[in-house]
Amino acid sequence: MTEIGLWVQSENGLRYLIKKNQHGYPDLFALSSDKPLEGIKEKKELSKAFYKELTGTAYPHPDATSRQILWDFLEAAIKHLP
């Protein structure tokens, strides 16, 4: 099965992969650190911070699906393409 995710680099240079978990919600994986993210709460807080940084708006709601979040990230990224 093919998996699709979105690679994101924060302003401080940390890199993460966001992809869908088995329930359809966004899951975050640290790519630039030897220390994995600890627990769901840390992942959600970081996802919310990325969302605000990329879209300029607050996270839509606590149960936003990966489809909604990734789509919003893509719309924000498209504005920066040449």
trRosetta pair geometry for C-beta under 8 A, 3 or more apart (Angstrom, degrees):
i j d omega theta_ij theta_ji phi_ij phi_ji
3 19 6.3 27 171 -161 108 148
4 19 6.9 160 96 -129 42 103
5 17 4.8 39 137 180 145 97
5 18 5.9 164 -170 79 93 41
5 19 3.3 -60 -98 -72 106 102
5 20 7.9 -146 -95 3 76 62
6 17 7.2 149 73 -157 40 55
6 18 4.8 -18 59 59 93 98
6 19 7.4 164 15 -72 63 60
6 70 5.5 169 -20 -134 137 98
6 73 5.8 100 152 105 166 147
6 74 7.5 -121 -108 -63 139 84
7 15 6.6 -6 -173 -170 94 103
7 16 7.5 159 -154 85 50 42
7 17 5.7 -27 -98 -100 64 71
7 31 7.2 -11 -137 0 95 161
8 15 7.1 160 85 -152 45 56
8 16 5.1 -18 63 64 94 90
8 17 7.7 163 19 -92 76 22
8 18 6.2 31 -4 -9 121 111
8 50 5.8 45 150 -150 157 137
8 54 7.6 -71 -139 -64 126 137
8 73 7.3 -77 -84 -157 123 139
9 13 6.6 -18 -177 -145 105 31
9 14 7.0 162 -154 81 61 37
9 15 4.9 -25 -99 -97 79 77
9 16 7.8 164 -87 19 33 68
9 32 7.9 72 -122 -31 85 144
10 13 6.8 -37 72 32 77 20
10 14 4.7 8 32 55 117 88
10 15 7.7 -143 8 -72 75 31
10 16 7.4 53 -31 -1 97 109
10 50 7.0 -95 -94 -97 91 90
10 53 7.2 48 -138 94 77 173
11 53 6.8 -135 -27 -153 108 140
13 32 7.0 -155 136 159 74 164
14 30 7.2 -47 -180 -142 109 92
14 32 5.0 -166 -150 64 54 130
14 33 6.5 1 -141 -37 105 111
15 30 7.7 101 84 -168 57 54
15 31 4.2 -58 107 71 101 110
15 32 3.9 106 31 -33 87 114
16 28 5.4 -9 -179 -167 130 95
16 29 6.4 149 -162 73 73 45
16 30 5.9 -42 -104 -105 81 41
16 31 6.0 178 -101 7 21 93
16 32 7.7 -70 -50 11 53 94
16 46 7.3 162 -90 145 166 131
16 50 7.4 -101 58 -76 141 149
17 28 7.4 150 78 -156 48 47
17 29 4.5 -14 58 58 97 103
17 31 5.6 92 -22 -49 93 118
18 26 5.4 -14 -170 -162 106 107
18 27 7.1 152 -154 73 55 42
18 28 5.5 -17 -100 -99 75 70
18 29 7.9 -173 -75 20 31 73
18 47 7.1 111 -117 -115 124 99
18 50 7.7 -162 -58 100 140 161
18 66 7.5 174 156 -144 95 100
18 69 7.3 -109 164 119 141 122
18 70 6.7 -178 113 -89 118 93
18 73 7.4 128 65 -20 149 169
19 26 7.6 136 76 -148 18 59
19 27 5.9 -30 71 60 66 92
19 29 7.5 -2 19 2 100 113
19 66 7.1 20 162 -155 31 146
20 24 5.9 -19 -164 -134 113 35
20 25 7.2 122 -150 58 66 22
20 26 7.0 -55 -99 -97 47 39
20 27 6.9 56 160 12 10 97
20 66 3.9 -162 -97 58 81 165
20 67 7.6 27 -91 -47 124 67
20 70 8.0 -60 -57 -23 89 139
21 24 7.2 -52 67 19 68 18
21 25 5.4 -16 38 63 109 75
21 26 7.4 37 -7 113 92 10
21 27 4.1 104 -58 -43 97 126
21 66 7.4 161 13 -47 64 133
24 65 5.2 -28 144 -146 101 106
24 66 6.0 -142 172 17 51 100
24 67 7.3 -24 -174 -12 97 98
25 63 7.5 -82 -105 -160 121 57
25 64 7.8 106 -137 89 85 51
25 65 6.1 -101 -98 -132 55 49
25 66 5.7 131 -178 -38 16 87
26 47 5.6 129 105 -134 135 145
26 64 7.5 4 -2 99 114 92
26 65 7.7 123 -29 160 77 32
26 66 4.3 141 -70 -103 62 80
26 69 4.8 -39 -51 61 138 154
26 70 7.1 164 -97 -43 107 87
27 43 6.7 -16 -151 179 53 148
27 66 7.5 -30 1 -88 68 128
28 37 6.0 34 100 7 100 167
28 43 4.4 171 42 -151 109 94
28 46 5.8 -172 126 87 170 121
28 47 5.6 -147 -46 -65 133 95
29 36 7.5 -38 -150 -142 70 90
29 37 7.1 -137 -125 13 31 115
30 33 4.5 -43 163 47 133 105
30 35 6.8 -8 85 85 164 59
30 36 5.8 -176 35 -130 115 41
30 37 5.3 149 -27 -34 106 86
33 36 7.8 171 96 -71 101 25
37 42 5.1 -172 -177 108 94 120
37 43 5.2 98 138 -75 144 83
37 46 6.9 -99 -126 13 137 151
38 42 5.1 74 68 7 68 153
39 42 5.3 96 68 12 82 100
39 43 7.0 -147 105 -2 44 93
40 43 5.6 -62 -149 41 33 112
40 44 6.1 32 157 -21 70 107
41 44 5.9 -54 -145 36 29 109
41 45 6.4 27 157 -17 64 107
42 45 5.9 -56 -146 37 29 109
42 46 6.3 25 157 -14 64 109
43 46 5.9 -60 -148 40 28 108
43 47 6.2 32 153 -22 65 108
44 47 5.5 -53 -146 35 31 114
44 48 6.4 33 155 -20 65 104
44 62 7.9 18 -163 -148 135 78
45 48 5.7 -52 -150 34 31 112
45 49 6.5 31 151 -19 63 104
46 49 5.5 -51 -147 35 35 112
46 50 6.4 36 153 -17 66 103
47 50 5.8 -54 -149 38 31 111
47 51 6.2 36 151 -25 64 106
47 59 7.3 75 117 -110 87 132
47 69 7.0 -15 -178 -158 117 151
48 51 5.5 -51 -147 32 31 116
48 52 6.5 29 156 -16 64 104
48 58 7.9 -4 -165 -166 97 65
48 59 4.4 -62 -126 -42 85 138
49 52 6.0 -55 -150 37 30 107
49 53 6.2 30 152 -18 65 110
50 53 5.6 -59 -145 40 31 112
50 54 5.9 16 163 -10 69 113
50 73 7.8 2 140 -103 109 118
51 54 6.3 -65 -142 43 23 100
51 55 5.8 -19 176 18 64 117
51 57 7.7 -61 147 79 92 68
51 58 7.7 40 113 172 116 26
51 59 4.8 86 81 -90 155 77
51 60 8.0 -111 -176 -10 147 72
51 69 6.7 -75 -96 -144 116 98
51 72 7.0 31 -143 105 94 135
51 73 7.6 -87 -110 -73 65 90
52 55 6.9 -68 -120 54 18 83
52 56 7.1 51 -174 -120 53 11
52 57 6.9 -127 -120 81 60 26
52 58 6.3 7 -93 -105 100 39
52 59 7.0 -58 -48 -40 85 73
54 72 7.8 114 104 128 116 89
54 73 5.6 11 130 -125 157 74
54 76 4.5 109 157 111 91 159
54 77 7.3 -22 -163 -55 118 75
55 72 5.5 -15 -84 162 139 110
55 73 7.4 -86 -53 -88 100 47
55 75 7.8 45 -112 80 98 101
55 76 4.9 -108 -88 -73 62 138
56 76 7.8 164 2 -123 86 122
59 62 7.7 69 120 -79 125 40
59 64 6.6 -140 174 5 90 142
60 64 4.6 104 62 -86 112 133
60 68 6.3 -71 31 145 158 133
60 69 7.7 -137 14 -81 117 73
60 72 7.5 -167 -38 -49 119 157
61 64 5.5 134 58 -50 67 87
64 68 4.9 -112 -172 81 95 131
64 69 5.4 106 128 -54 120 96
65 68 5.0 98 58 7 77 99
65 69 7.1 -152 95 -1 40 89
66 69 5.7 -61 -143 44 34 107
66 70 5.6 28 163 -15 72 112
67 70 6.3 -58 -137 42 21 104
67 71 6.1 24 160 -21 59 112
68 71 5.9 -59 -147 36 24 112
68 72 6.4 24 156 -18 62 107
69 72 5.8 -57 -151 36 30 110
69 73 6.4 30 151 -19 64 106
70 73 5.5 -52 -147 36 35 114
70 74 6.3 37 153 -20 66 103
71 74 5.7 -53 -149 35 32 111
71 75 6.5 33 153 -19 65 104
72 75 5.7 -51 -148 35 32 112
72 76 6.5 31 153 -17 64 106
73 76 5.8 -57 -151 38 31 110
73 77 6.2 29 153 -19 67 108
74 77 5.6 -55 -143 38 32 110
74 78 6.3 42 156 -31 65 101
75 78 5.8 -46 -148 23 30 115
75 79 7.5 37 153 -24 56 98
76 79 6.2 -51 -169 20 36 114
76 80 7.8 21 144 -9 62 105
77 80 5.9 -65 -165 36 45 108
77 81 7.2 57 143 -38 72 95
78 81 5.6 -39 -157 7 44 118
